[in-house]
Amino acid sequence: MTKRKTQQPVEIEDDYDIDLRNNIDDESEVEGTGSAQFTITSYGADYPVETIVKRLSQDTFHVPTFQRQFVWSQRHASRFIESLLMGLPVPGIFLYRESSTSRHLVVDGQQRLRTLQYFYSGTFLDRPFKLVGVRDEWEGKTYGDLRSTEQLKLDDAIVHATIFQQDEPKDNLKSLYFVFERINSGGMRLSPQEIRNCISEGPILDAVRELNENPDWRGIFGESHNKRLKDQELVLRALAMFAWRDDYRSPMREFLNEFASYKDFSRKELDQLKRLFVDSIRILNECFGSKACRPSRALNVAVFEAVMVGLSNRFELSKAAPDPKKFVSAYDRLLKNKDFLKACERATAREDTLTARQQLAIGAFKGI
């Protein structure tokens, strides 16, 4: 087993498509390219299937809770088991080793690993895991139905793993985001929020998922949940701006990554952020509903962010809700402000642009 260290610039292309199919206009998703450097240790390891199943059950091979759901059909999963029984080579898996715990995070290979776990447990989702669409000698068999020699062959079958860990820098896991983005695509590139949900499990994303069900937020965004988790990302962006807007640095994606990974908020601090979101989104929904933050047909993310910051600042000054008529009047004036609209349409993730629109929104709602 040979370990290899690499240190090289990684060019990051921020070219994720604007999500207009769901009437969301987020210009920050087409930010320019950036660069980063890492020192990464990577090495290969061969694991017997029996060892993999054991480590999955012990959670030392950890499939993130909010990674994409298991999507293989029983026939597809059966053919993977058949390949191992036939002694054929199978695609490897990709693991990230957490230096503090030695736990291995599954970056790529979830479908294969879950298939092995399900076959050994005897249950495929909600039904018995019997092989289908395979050779006659194995058709309809569970793991327990296999001959002892076949079980041993499957137990000893090898799956190759590529394991990596980030040595430098030590204070963030940016390389893990980039590896997820490039490798764990399943034929479709993961959205930034899907990657965060895989990597950054913790109280902030728990709060985001809770607030994403808020009825006032659903009234503004729409009842249907976004398949690429854009609705969750907008909640995350609001919370991040409530807490860290004075420390914002572009690009937006990395700022949100760091906020999602932060675990040092006290319960009181996190409850305060949640309360600001709930209070702000309530008055916005009551006054504008599904038309909120839509200067044109699409929900403009920069407008949403600035309005939420303006309202949260107002609630920090006074817990009493603003008069709805005064809020509507101030909101209408804000959306007719040419400087505000300009700051919501171009280079929206730049520090000066973001500060400009947020200050205009804070000023608009401060006295209502």
N, C-alpha and C positions, 0 to 999 in steps of 0.2 A: 504494500500500500504506500504509494508515493504522494507526499504533499507538495503542493506547488503554490508559491506566492506570486501574485501579480500586482503590479502597480501601474496603472495606465489611465489616461483620460478617457472618460466615457461621455460621448456626445449624446445629449438628451434632446430628442425632437418632441416638442409639445404640439402635436398635430392632431389631437383628438377632435373628432368632428363636432361642430356645433349641433346641438340636439334640437333641430327645428321640427322634427317629426312629432314631438310632444309639446310644441309651442313653447320652447324654452330658448332664449337667446342669451348665450353666455360668451361674450367676446373674449374673455380671459382664457378660454380653452384654445385659442390660437396664438398664445404667447410665442415669442421667438425662441430660438434654441438656447440652451444653457450648457454648462459643462461641470463635471465633478471628477474628483480623483479618489480612489480607494486603494487600500492594501487588503487583498483578499487571499485567504488560504483556501485552496480547493484540493480535493482528493477523491479517489474512487474507492468504493467498497462493495463487496458482493455479499448479499444476505440470503440465506435459505428462506423459503416461504414460511416455514414453521416459526422462525425467529421474527419475521416481519409481523405475522399475526399476533404473536405474543407481545411485541412492542406496541402494536396498535391498541391492544387491550389494556396495556399499562399506561398508555398515553405518552410514552417516551418517543414514539412516532406520532406527532400531533397533527391531525387534520383540522385546520381552523374551523371553529363552529359556524362562522358565517361565510365560509367559502361556498362556491357554487354547489347547488344541490347535485346529488347523484343522478346522472342522466342516462347512463347506459341501460339498454333493454336487457331482459334476462337472456335473450339469445346472444347479444353482444358479449355479455359477461361470461356466458357459457363457453363461447369460442376462445376467450382468453384462458379460462381454466383448461380447455382442451389443448391449447398450444403448450402449456406447461406439462400436461400429461404425456404429450407426444415428444417432449424433450426439445421443443423448438425454442430458439432465443426470442425474448420478448423485449419491448422497449424498456429502458431504464427509468428510474425515478430521480427527482431532484429534491434535495433536502437542505435546509438551512440549520446549522447547529448553533443553538443559543449558548454563548460562552458561560453565562452565569448558572445555567441549570443543566447543560449538556443535553437538553431535550432537542429533538430534531423536528423542525417545522416542515410539513410537506408543501413544497412549492409547486411541484408538478408530479402527477401520478395518482391523484386522489381516486380516480375511477378504478384504476387497477388495484390499489390497496384496499379500497372498500369492497371490491369484488372478492378478494381473498378473504377478508374478514367475514363477509356475508356467507361465503361458501362453507367456511369452517364452522360458523354458528348454525348453519342449516336453514337460515331464513334470508330470503331475498326481499327486502323491504317488508311487505305485509303477507308474504306467502312462502311456502317451503321452497328452498333453492334446489331444484332438480335441473340437471343439465338438459338443455334443449338445443336442437339444431346441430348436434355433434355426431361423432361416430356412433354406430349402433351399439358398440360394446359399452358406451358410457351414457347413452341416451336415457333420460329419466332418472339418473342416479344422483343421490346426494353424496356428500363426503363420506358419511357413514356407510353408504352402500358400496363404496369402492372396495376392491380386494386390498388386503393389508399391504401387498407389494405396490399397488397403485397409490395408496395413501402415502407410503414411504417415499415413492418417487416424487409425489407432489410436495411433501414436506421438505425434501432435499433440493427441489428445483431452485435455481439461483436467479435473483433479480438484482441487476446492477444498480447501484446508487451513486450519483455524483453529490458530494457533500461540500458545502462551502461555509465559511464564516468570515465576517468582516473584522479585520484587525485594526484598521485605521479608516476614518476617524472613530473614536470610541464612544462619542456622545450621541450618535444617531444611527439609524439603520437605513440610510438612503439607498444603499446598494440593494437591500432586500426589496424595496419598492421597484427598483429598475429591473431586477431579475424577474420578479412576478410579472411585470408589465410585458416583458419580452418572451418569457417561456410559458407561463401558465395562461395560455390564450384559448386553448381548445378550439382553434379555428377562428376565434373572434377575440380581438384584443379586449382585455378586461378594462372596465372603466376605472378611473381613479378611486371612486368610492368603494367599488367591489374589492380593490386591492387593500384599501384601508380596513375593510371589514375582515379581511383575511389575516392581516398583520397586527392591527392595533386594537385587539380586544381589550376592553377596559371600561371604566365608568363614563367616559365622555361619549363613546359610541353607544353605550347602553342608553344614555340620556337622549342621544340623537334618535335612536329607534323608537323610544317612548314618545318623544315630541312629534315624530313623523306621523303618529296616529292622532294627533290633536285635531279635533273636528274643525276648528277655525283655520288651521293650516291646510287641511284637506279642502276646505271651501275655497281657498285661494289657489292652491296648486291644481286641484282636481281630485276626484274620488279615486281614480285609478292610480295605483302605485307605479312609479317608473321602473321598468325592467332593468335599467342600468343604474338604478339607485340615485338618480339625479335629485330627487326630492330629499333624500337623506343628506346629500352633499350640501344643499342649500340651507338646511337646518344647521349643519355643522358650520357652514360659513357664517351664519348669523351669530352663533355662540362664540366662534373664534374672534369675530369683530367686537362683540361685547367685551371680551376679556383681554384681547391682545392687540387691538387696533393700533395703539401707540407704538408697538414694536413690529408692525408689519413690514416685511421685505418680500419683494417679488422673487421668484414666480409664485403665483397664488397656490399652485398645486403643492409645492413644497411647504408653504406656510400652513396649509390645511393638514398635510401629513404630520408635521411636527405637533400641531395642536391636538390632533386625534390621538397621538401617542402619549400625550402628557398625562401623568397619573398622580400628580401631587396636589390637585385641588382637594380641599376639604369638602365634606358633605355639605356644609353650610354654603361654601362658595359655589358649588355646583348647583345647589338648590336655588341660589340667587340668579344664576344664569338661566336656569329653566323658567323661573318666575318672570324674568324680563322677556323671554321669548313668548310665554303664554299671554302676558298682559299686552304686549305689542301686537301680536298676531290677532288677538281678539278685536281690538279697535279697528285694525286694518280690514279684517273680514266683515265686521259689522257695517262699516261705511262703504266698502267697495266690492266685497265678495270676489267673484272670479275675474273681475275687471282690474283688480289691484295690481300695480306695478307693471302695467301693460301700456306703455305709451303708443305701441302699435299692437298688432295681434298677439305677438309672443310675449311671454313673461320675461321681462328684462332683469337678469340676475343682478346687474350693478344697481339698478333702481331699487330692487328688493333689498339688497344689502344696505344701501344708504338709508332708505326709509326705516328699516328695522333699527339701525344704529341711532337715527334721529329720535325714534319713539322710545327706545330703551334709555337714551340719555334723559328724555323728558320724564320717564317713570323713575329714574334715579333721583331726580330733583323733587318729584312729588309723587307719592303712591296713588293719589287720586287720578282716575282716568280723565283725560282731556275732554272738553266739551266736543261732542261729535261734529257740530256745525263749524266750530273753530278749526277742528282738525281737517275737515274736508276743504275748507277755504285755504288753509295753509298748504295742504297737499297739492291742490290745483295750481296755486301760485308756483310751487316748487317745480312741478312738471311743465310749466311754461317758461321756466328760467333757462335761457339758452346755454349758460355756462354749466348748469347742472346736466342738461341733456348731452352736451358735448362730452362731459366727464363720464357719461354712462354708455357711450357709443364707440369710442375709440381708445385703444391702449388702456383698457379699464383696469388692468392688474398693475400698472405702474404706480409707484408710491405716491407721486405728486397728484396723479389723477384721482386715485382712491381717496386721498386726504381731502382734496377739493370738494368732491361730491358729498362726502360724509359731513364736512363742516357746514356745507350749505343746508343739508338736511337737519343737522342739529340746530342751526340757527332758525330754520323755518318752524320747528316744533317747540322751541324752548319756551316761548311765552304763552302757549295756548293752555 
